[in-house]
Amino acid sequence: MKNENKVNNILMITAFPTYGAGSGVQVTALANSYKNEGKKVTIITGNNKTDFEKIPGVKYHVVPFTAEEENPEKIPGQCKFNYLMFTTHTESTANFWDASLEQIKEYEKAFRKAINEEVKEEKPDVIHAQHNWISTSIATETNIPVITTIHGTDLMGFERSKKELKRVKEEMKAEKDPAKLQKLKQEEEKYNLYIEHSNRAAINAKKIIVISEDQKNRFETLFPLAAKKVELVENGYDTKKFYVDNSLTKEEVLGDLTSQNKDNQKIDLDYDKLVVFVGKFADFKGIDVLLDSAKIYEQKMKEEGKKVETIIVGSGQLEGTLKKQAKDLELENVDFVGRKNTEEVNKIQNLADVSLIPSRNEPFGLVVVEGMACGHPVIATNSGGIPGILNSDNQDISDKSKTYVTPLGVLVPMDDSKALGEAVCDVLDEKVKFNNKYIADYAKEHYAQEKVTKNILNIFEEAKEIDTNKEMDER
């Protein structure tokens, strides 16, 4: 019989900030819900600043990096580079692929120091590590049971590391220049290090949490020896931060927003319908496809005498490229408004008639759920973890070239701006109709953070039980 409440002290580890990207938002939501369940929570988080929004009652240990700005905050012991990402973050363009071997070793040292300090001081019952990557591998060096959540970009990183390693080895065979050969050898060591960390993290974790069926299949294919540890738990959202609010007006929500891509910096409020995108500006988010589709739905709706406004919330490395694309397409009513906090996003989402998520490879798609929670349908690509959310009536959606309407929204083919544009027109014209109350209720019933947290805490208890039984057997 399982012993209850063995887990009361949780150490969370994330290599990235606790905001600005899906995994960071999820860490914050989970930490808050753990605290509400009466647990003691510590978060180790990579960041380039110490002044950021924190949960009262939760301890934060910043692994310090250096911001990419003129006068970055001076933090004792900070790495001389920004925190490393798989793609990009709203406050960092640094990534694992451009990092030098020397930087990676400095990175390892910084996280090992933070983890060892918190394990010694806090003596956690379990470690909830984020991403099957370097910091998680280091966490498994402790005697504390590690439960890892896979976020998808870590699996992409593992696959890319293997491809890059293969490329480097081929180049080494042909290279004659000693200096270039030495550089290639350092690259080889770096990618071997990534692969070694990923394998060690997967093998040594007590449990692996995946956030979608798609991620479950990918993880088990990449790490077959760890397949028996996998538990599927979809992400949840904070019901106190995303909810239906019918009292909001476009004047109060959008009136003070600044359009970053318009000369007058103003957002026209005389629109008939509002389309919203929220996310970081990374290639896999498919924002370029969204802009191409906006050309289609803007023109078609204009011919019908209707004005469609598109608000794009977020930032990132591709910002300049995407703004140029919008200008080249001569889009009339597409406005980039920058990164916004959760409260602002909730307000914008509440005004939206539809959310667009044109991702090429979305591990889960928390923004899908958040849009639903604000009471409107979502149009998204039939890829990654998104179908697991939107396909609530369990249709056969195996033909990826087709468009499917579900009770919660529309699934469209990936990289198909025409299909996306047509789907937007069909929703805004109400050729396909949705029950917005049903959508919001469905989100709360299936994805409320409170329910998700209880599932995860049960997994923690199981992991602790496994660890306790192992210790007894060893005695």
C-alpha positions, 0 to 999 in steps of 0.5 A: 500500500502506498504511503501518502504525503512522502513528498512535502518539499519540492525542488524545481529546476528550469534552465530558463526564466519562469516567464516569457515562454511556455515552459516558464509559464508552466513552471510558475503555474505548477509552483503556485499550485504546489504551494497551494497544496501545502508544499514547500517549493524552491525554484532554480531558474536561469535568468539575466536579472533578479527583479522579476515577478515571483510567487510569494512564499516560493524560494527562487535561486537564480543561476545568473547570466549576462543580458544582451543590453548596454548596461546589464544587471551585475549579478555575483558569479554570473556567466559572461553570456546570456542564458542558452535556449533551444530556439530563442527567448524574448530576452535571449538570443543565445542558444546551445548551438552557437555556444562554445565548449568553454561556455558549456562547461561554465554553464554546467558548473553554474547549474551544478553549484546551484543544484548542490547548494539547494539540495544541501540546504533544502533537502527536498523530497523530490526534484521536478526537473524541466527538459531532458537536458543538461540541468536535469542530468546534473540533478540526477547526480544527487541522491534525490529522486528526479521526475522530469517533464519533457517540453518538446524542444529538448527532444528537438535538441537531442535530435539536432545534436545527433545530426550536428555530430554526424555533420562535424565528423564528416567535416573532420574527415576532409579537413586538413587545416590544424586550426579548423580541425581543432575547432571541429574537435571542440564541436564534436566534444560539445555535441557528444556532451549534449547527447551524453547528458540527455541519455543520462537524464533519461536513464537516471530519472525515476519518472518521465512526464510527457505533455502529449501523446505525440511527445510520448511516442517521440520520447519512447523512440529516442530513449527506448530504455526509459520508455517504462518510466513515461507518464502522460500528463497534459499541461494545465492552465491557471484558472485565476489568470485565464477566464471569460470576462465579458465586461472588457471593451476594446477601447480599454484593452487595445486603446493604450497598446502601441503598434510597433509596425505602424508609423502612427503606432495606433491600433484601429479600433473600428474593426468588426472581428479580432484575430489574435496570436500569442507566442515567441517569435521562433521559426517553429511557431509558423508566424510567417504562415500566419502573415501570408494567411492574413493577406488572404483573410484581410482581403476576402473579408474586406470584399464582404465589407468587414474589417479584420484586426490581427494582434500579434503578441510576443517578441524574439529573434525573428521580430525584424524579419516578420515585421518586414514580411508584414510590410512587404505583404502590405497588410493593413490591419496586422499589429505587433504589440510586443510581449505582454504579461499574463493579465494583459494577454487574458484581456486581449484573448477575451476580445478575440473572435479566434486565436491562431496557432500555426505551429510547425511542431508544437509539443503541447500548445498551452496557448491553445488551452488559454485561448479556449479558456477565454471563450473562443475557438482556436484555429491551429495546425494538425501537428504535434500535441495540438490535435490531442487538445482540439480533436475532442470528438475523436475524429479520424484526422490522419489525413494531414492535407485536410481541414477538420472542424471540431467542437473546439476549433479548426485543425488545418494542414501545416505550412498551408497559408491558404487553408489557414486563411480560408478557415479564418474566413469560415469562422469569422463569417460563422459558416462554421459555428461554435458554442463559446461557453462550451469551449470555455467550460471544456478547457476548465473541466479538462485542463484546470491546473488544480486537476493536473497538479494532483496527477503530478503529485501522485507521480511524485509520491510513486517516484518517492516510493520507488526510491524508498523501496530501492533504499530498503532493498540495498540495505 
